[in-house]
Amino acid sequence: MASTARRPATAWGQRLALAICAAVLAGLPVTATAGGDIERLVAAYPAFLERIEGNMLVWKDGTRMPIDDGKPAKAFEALLDQPGIKDMFRWPYPTGAEATPPAFQVDPGRIRHQALFDKMYGDCTKGQTTAKLVEVVWLPKKSGQKLLVTQVNGVAEKLAAVSKVLDELPARFDSFLFPSAGTYVCRKIAGTDRPSVHGAGIAIDIALKHAHYWRWTKPGADGRYPFKNSIPPEIVTAFEAQGFIWGGRWYHYDTMHFEYRPELIGAR
Ligand SMILES: [Zn+2]
């Protein structure tokens, strides 16, 4: 069902309020990111990441990347264009929450430090990704569509596990799920110069039929994009359980989009 209603109290809002209270009590700077984000990042990618050393993220191969890039607070577009590693955790991802309209310019998971993803999955513009791709059969009983995703970090197995759960849902879910609108594509995000996460082979767009996307919507009188979503929570839950975040949790929503980002939901 489409919902454009705004609800004042959300589980997300409560979580954010609690995080802010905790930060204040601990005498920390008030940000939306509570402690432990980078620890969760290291834990989420055990094949690549080893430890935190001060402000450095240390990889198993000895590579060191600064966590906080030391730049002054970034405006929204700069956050998207030039984020440091710490910036990826700018907003907490509300795993399991009801699909309520996200607050203005709150896009948990839409900020990606590109060097981190390129190093793990390869840079598709340099031909480094395709050798890592494998086929996953999407909803083997109902669809059988073959999709290419990366085998790095077990993403293919995790998508197959999501697919298995979704394959058991009643027929009324079918038109939301297949045909999938695509997985691996080496391209830029529409209307931007930023590489799409689809080029890493870690993202899937489910069926186009019931999808809503902020760019397809006209802003309201207040200049803001009205939230629209039709994707049932059962589908979101199946993805989040395997470490995939949902584009329906973004102010700049993309409700058919899911991507493997276990560092944001603590799943592995
Ligand atoms: Zn997508």
Boltz pocket constraint, residues with backbone or C-beta under 6 A from the ligand:
constraints:
  - pocket:
      binder: B
      contacts: [[A, 182], [A, 198], [A, 203], [A, 204], [A, 205], [A, 254], [A, 256], [A, 257], [A, 258]]
      max_distance: 6.0
